[in-house]
Amino acid sequence: MKKDIHPQYFDKVKAVCACGNSFYTGSTQEVLNLEICSACHPFYTGKEKIVDIAGRVEKFKKKATKIITRPTIRKHEARRIKRVAKEKKTRTLTLKKS
């Protein structure tokens, strides 16, 4: 094995998570700053936690509420509306002729 090509390995490195949890591990870096750990990860905690980058979650929720609140007309309802409008039009035409 070649000498002096591998990084230095530290046996006891303190890893600090954004949630405040800290623990010791081994690493090639002297200090580890983590975004998420086993104490705050949804898989281990069972709680839903959304990690948002660049507002993507809000963008999706906004889009989803827009779709839900939009009035939906089914095909048969649209046909009925057209039929009623057509009937009204023919009634007025027949009333005017007589």
C-alpha positions in Angstrom: 0.0 0.0 0.0 1.3 3.5 -0.9 2.1 5.8 2.0 0.8 9.4 2.4 -2.1 9.0 0.0 -4.9 8.4 2.5 -6.5 11.2 4.5 -6.0 11.3 8.3 -8.7 9.4 10.2 -10.1 10.8 13.4 -11.4 8.2 15.9 -13.5 10.5 18.0 -15.3 13.3 16.1 -18.3 15.2 17.5 -21.2 15.2 15.0 -23.7 18.0 15.7 -27.2 18.0 14.1 -29.3 21.1 13.2 -31.9 19.8 15.8 -29.3 20.1 18.6 -28.5 16.4 18.9 -24.9 15.4 19.1 -22.9 12.2 19.1 -19.4 10.9 18.6 -18.3 8.9 15.5 -15.2 8.3 13.3 -14.5 10.4 10.2 -11.8 12.0 8.1 -13.2 15.4 9.0 -12.5 17.0 12.4 -16.0 18.4 12.9 -19.3 17.1 11.4 -22.3 19.5 11.1 -25.4 17.5 10.0 -28.7 18.7 8.7 -30.7 15.6 9.8 -29.9 12.8 12.2 -31.6 9.7 13.6 -33.2 11.8 16.4 -35.1 14.0 13.9 -35.4 11.9 10.8 -39.1 11.1 10.0 -38.3 7.4 9.4 -37.0 6.9 12.9 -39.3 9.3 14.8 -42.5 8.5 12.9 -43.4 12.2 12.6 -43.8 14.0 9.3 -41.2 16.7 8.9 -40.8 18.4 5.6 -37.3 19.6 4.7 -37.9 22.5 2.3 -35.3 23.8 -0.1 -36.1 26.9 -2.2 -39.8 27.0 -1.3 -40.8 23.9 -3.3 -43.2 22.6 -0.7 -45.1 25.9 -0.5 -45.2 26.0 -4.3 -46.7 22.5 -4.4 -49.2 23.2 -1.7 -50.3 26.4 -3.5 -50.7 24.5 -6.7 -52.6 21.7 -5.0 -55.1 24.0 -3.3 -55.7 25.8 -6.6 -56.6 22.5 -8.2 -58.9 21.5 -5.4 -60.8 24.8 -5.2 -61.3 25.0 -9.0 -64.9 24.1 -9.8 -65.2 20.9 -11.8 -67.9 20.2 -14.2 -68.4 16.6 -15.3 -69.2 15.7 -18.8 -72.9 14.9 -18.2 -73.3 18.2 -16.3 -71.8 20.1 -19.2 -74.1 18.4 -21.6 -77.1 19.2 -19.5 -76.2 22.8 -19.3 -75.8 23.0 -23.1 -79.1 21.2 -23.6 -81.0 23.6 -21.2 -79.4 26.6 -23.0 -80.5 25.2 -26.3 -84.0 24.6 -25.1 -84.3 28.1 -23.8 -83.1 29.4 -27.1 -85.7 27.4 -29.1 -88.5 28.4 -26.7 -87.8 32.1 -27.2 -87.7 31.5 -31.0 -91.1 29.7 -31.0 -92.7 32.4 -28.8 -91.5 35.2 -31.1 -92.9 33.5 -34.2 -96.5 33.2 -32.9 
